[in-house]
Amino acid sequence: MNCALRYVLFSCLQNFLNAVIERFQNINPEKDGASIKGCADLKNEIQIITLPDRLWLHWDRFLTKHGEGDLIDPVSYKKCKETKGFKPKDKFLTKEFFKHMAHFTDIDFGVCAQHLLGETPDRLAVYPKVSVGKSRILVADNMAHRDWVERRKRKKIVLQDLMAIKPALKFINAAGDVDSSLWKSWKERHRFSSASWDFLTTHPSQEYFKRRLRNDAWLKRASDLSDTFPEVHFMFQRFMKLKYNLPKRAGGVQMRGIDVINKALVTSSRYVYQQHAVNLAVLDVREILRLKGGHAALEIKPVLNYLV
């Protein structure tokens, strides 16, 4: 390659990097600019800006709305620029914001932008599911970007480890994305709940997830790291064994009624739900006999099977 062509290619690459930096507005020339040496330092930003149009448009709108303060604050339900204390510097994203999304696929990036925009499918809340930073108070069904990204990566690690234990499972496709239909079907058959996710993403030590997220261990599994984290591989094995040996559902409620006319208790009845576990019961207590001392003549004994 002659010097002239090499110079042209270098100039094109440098112009591209400058365009990325300007569009993402996350490089402080006085602090971070000197540390940006090339593509490797902007890997995630470049992956975002080269997404297919259907995914890039989400990010394009998010970056614009964030820069103009038009995103909805989850606490006040107002636009960020209308909230007290909003400062011009708040419109800039840090480099750490993008760096934390390592190992994300194109679909992961697209879903993230949808959540940040507040356009999560079937979501009714006026505020976004994911916010750039932590809210000053706890908000239901809202997570800081860093927390959401960390949880999503941990979920994928969990699925990888479950597939390693039972290779016939194909939760994740060749592109590294979760096959939603297969995963949903398996969850329903094996009663995999949000409580299951909470357990599997928090019970293994933080050190285990940090180790798996390193580039040299991304393709490894819990069995490959059993010398360092033996409890993690055992836990996943035990979890899968339990999920494939679930007891038959036997949810029900034991109730003792009252004979209002004779002012006496009657034989108890047990209401059994074979198809679905009992999650909520509504009781009409308006005609319950009140005894001295304020005790009600009603005996309720929940008989519920709860399995994570």
Secondary structure, 3 states (H helix, E strand, C coil): CCHHHHHHHHHHHHHHHHHHHHHHCCCCCCCCHHHCCCHHHHHHHHHHHCCCHHHHHHHHHHHHHHHHCCCECCCCCCEHHHCCCCCHHHHCCCHHHHHCCCCCCHHHHHHHHHHHHCCCCCCCCCCCCEECCCCCCCCCCCEEHHHHHHHHHHHHHHHHHHHHHCCCCCCECCCCCECHHHHHHHHHHCCCCHHHHHHHHHCCCHHHHHHHCCHHHCCCCHHHHCCCCHHHHHHHHHHHHHHCCCCCCCEEEEEEEEECCCCEEEEEEEEEECCCCCCCCCCCCCCCCECCCCCECCEEEEECCCCC
